[in-house]
Amino acid sequence: GKNCLTNFYGMTMTTDKLRSMVKKWQTLIEANCDVKTTDGYLLRLFCIGFTKRRPNQVKKTSYAQTQQIKRIRRKMIAHITKEVTSTDMKGVVGKLIPDSIARDIEKQCQGIYPLQDVHIRKA
């Protein structure tokens, strides 16, 4: 046997990885949402992202304004909901492992404020 049947129990990011991403002079943006897959599983997904310094930026800080944070959070939730509600549990796990949802969120939010280290932190 090369095949193993299991149930998806959850996925979390290790504490040391999380702590290494948090730095000063940038904004941390988190979002979470409850989503239902097509086969009836209810998931609570947490997304985390950080603002990014623009190329040749002089200013030390790269803080996002409150309205920008709200718009980014809204986009994160909308994208996660769209991705998860359209597939079954196996498809969701397939998207979580290579972190393709997070990369799409990073690209979508580029127009509001450039982001880096966007990840689905917990599922």
C-alpha positions in Angstrom: 0.0 0.0 0.0 0.9 3.4 -1.2 -2.5 4.8 -0.5 -3.8 5.9 2.9 -7.4 7.0 3.7 -7.6 9.8 6.3 -9.9 12.7 7.3 -8.6 16.3 7.1 -8.3 17.3 10.8 -6.7 20.7 10.4 -3.6 22.6 9.4 -1.7 25.2 11.3 1.5 27.2 10.8 4.3 26.5 13.2 4.8 29.1 16.0 8.4 29.8 15.1 7.5 30.6 11.4 4.7 32.9 12.6 6.9 34.7 15.0 9.7 35.1 12.4 7.3 36.8 10.0 6.1 39.5 12.4 8.4 42.5 12.2 8.3 46.2 13.2 7.5 49.0 10.8 4.9 47.1 8.9 1.1 46.4 9.3 -0.1 42.9 10.1 -3.5 42.1 8.5 -5.5 39.1 9.5 -8.9 37.8 8.3 -11.0 34.8 9.1 -14.1 33.3 7.7 -16.4 30.2 8.0 -16.9 28.5 4.7 -18.8 25.4 3.6 -17.4 23.1 0.9 -19.5 21.4 -1.7 -19.5 18.1 0.1 -20.8 19.7 3.3 -17.7 20.3 5.5 -17.6 23.5 7.4 -14.1 25.1 7.6 -12.9 28.2 9.5 -9.9 29.6 7.6 -7.5 32.2 9.0 -5.5 34.3 6.6 -2.5 36.5 7.5 -0.6 39.0 5.5 1.9 41.8 6.0 2.4 45.1 4.2 5.5 45.3 1.9 7.9 48.2 1.3 7.7 49.5 -2.2 10.9 49.5 -4.3 13.1 52.5 -3.7 10.9 53.6 -0.7 12.6 56.2 1.5 10.2 56.1 4.4 11.1 53.7 7.2 7.6 52.5 7.8 5.1 50.8 5.5 1.8 51.1 7.4 -1.5 50.7 5.7 -4.4 53.0 6.5 -7.4 51.6 8.3 -9.6 51.8 5.2 -6.9 50.0 3.1 -6.8 47.3 5.8 -10.6 46.9 5.7 -10.6 46.6 1.9 -7.7 44.1 2.0 -9.5 42.0 4.6 -12.7 42.1 2.6 -10.8 40.9 -0.5 -9.2 38.1 1.5 -12.5 36.8 2.8 -14.2 37.1 -0.6 -11.4 35.2 -2.4 -11.2 32.4 0.3 -15.0 32.0 0.1 -15.0 31.9 -3.7 -12.2 29.3 -3.8 -13.6 27.0 -1.0 -17.3 27.0 -1.8 -16.7 25.9 -5.4 -14.7 22.7 -4.5 -14.9 19.7 -2.3 -12.7 18.9 0.7 -10.1 17.1 -1.4 -9.8 20.1 -3.7 -9.5 22.5 -0.8 -6.6 20.5 0.8 -5.0 20.4 -2.7 -5.2 24.2 -2.8 -4.0 24.7 0.8 -0.8 22.6 0.5 0.9 24.6 -2.2 -0.6 27.9 -0.8 -2.1 28.9 -4.1 -5.0 30.7 -2.5 -2.6 32.9 -0.6 -0.6 33.8 -3.8 -3.9 34.8 -5.5 -4.8 37.0 -2.6 -1.4 38.7 -2.7 -1.9 39.4 -6.4 -5.4 40.8 -6.0 -4.5 43.1 -3.1 -1.5 44.6 -5.0 -3.7 47.6 -6.1 -4.7 48.5 -2.6 -1.4 48.1 -0.8 1.5 45.7 -1.7 1.5 42.6 0.5 4.2 40.0 1.4 4.1 36.8 3.4 0.5 36.1 2.8 -0.5 32.7 4.1 -3.5 30.6 5.1 -2.4 30.4 8.7 -4.9 27.9 10.0 -7.6 25.7 8.7 
